[in-house]
């Protein structure tokens, strides 16, 4: 067994781990990066990159199908699903060099391709190496959660990790789970030509603003995606069509036959085999428990990304956490991770973007809030694009400071940025109302929603009296 020592040892080469490894190496620190699977982790190989590549292909099919509204006639698109999946693999391949072992070794980081396990509070075992480090970072990611459904082991099914290995367009796809991943993939496959049925035990997009969620669900229904919620899946079995699920909904039992099944019921942190107890690291089924500075109960060890306890399993959140770890571990600067300030986007069409507190979250904190609304249908660019389904919903405190923003609509993920900055800075809505925004753009909707805060000034008696006085003196 060979002994190694370093400044920082990172377990997991997904976005979180790669960010720490890259920054540490470029700052001249001795870094060891351990990865048991594919470099790039879930995001590159199974998650963000392939799913958004599939969504992009599906969007082109949808645009061709709906071009008649612009006076453009074309035959319905012919989908070659093998070429669609070749596009997905090509996108992965184009990004993979940035996350490769070769690149990180050239940066000066030692990369070990092996499972990692703590053998005491300050030592990790990886293959034939015994590693001691000044600091450790666990960034081991997560895996799909497969619910306990009777008979499921006897049928073929995909998870959100394996669906991109599929080369056959499903005739009828059953999707278990109406969270972000479930709805994104459901809409993509529907647009590519599959019949799609989505099953959800609770409420679709749980935890998100119901008013905004309903706009997304209406759009999915208009595209003939059946959403059954709430429901309970009783059993699964093989059938001539491929498989059949027995479900209970609204007090009755229903049989659903389909060609393919996708389990998109959430993810679980990869904790097994890490030797957390041996290292004195507290964890639960939700993930590793952390301080606000992202340290575990072992002060030598940080945890970031999906392996950490929490509900924000997003690449950009993991990268942000990695930046905080670099500041604290290498520069000894105090850091605080605030999940309430983390934005997110659901890449359905229309997109659903959120930053800060929702209306419900703000009220649950006992805050006195003012909520502004602006329908996208009143924005000229949305009318030009014939994409008027959407809404901006902004949450303010009593002083007019922006606490949160929710946007559903075309390019909502791009529209959320200025609201992120305002929430981080504690700025008042007047700042957005006074902005000069090019016309005609979708961004103009942000200024229009801000102006609604001041739309009652014209009927305010004191304001009218002040204007009368000013007018009278010339």
Secondary structure, 3 states (H helix, E strand, C coil): CEEEEEEEEEECCCHHHHHHHHHHHHCCCCEEEECCCCCCHHHHHCCHHHHHHHHHHHHHHHHHHCHHHHCCCCCCCCCCHHHHHHHHHHHHHHHHHHHCHHHHHHCCCEEECCCEEEEECCEEEECCEEEEEEEEEECCCEEECCCCCECHHHCCCEECCCHHHCCCCCCEEEEECCCHHHHHHHHHHHHHCCEEEEEECCCCCCCCCHHHHHHHHHHHHHCCCEEEECCEEEEEEEECCEEEEEEEECCEEEEEEECEEEECCCEEECCCCCCCCCCCCCEECCEECCCCCCECCCCCEEECHHHECCCCCCHHHHHHHHHHHHHHHHHCCCCCCCHHHCCEEECCCCEEEEEECCHHHHHHCCCCCEEEEEEHHHCHHHHHCCCCCCEEEEEECCCCEEEEEEEEECCHHHHCHHHHHHHHHCCEHHHHHCCCCCCCCCCHHHHHHHHHHHCCHHHCHHHHHHHHHHHHCC
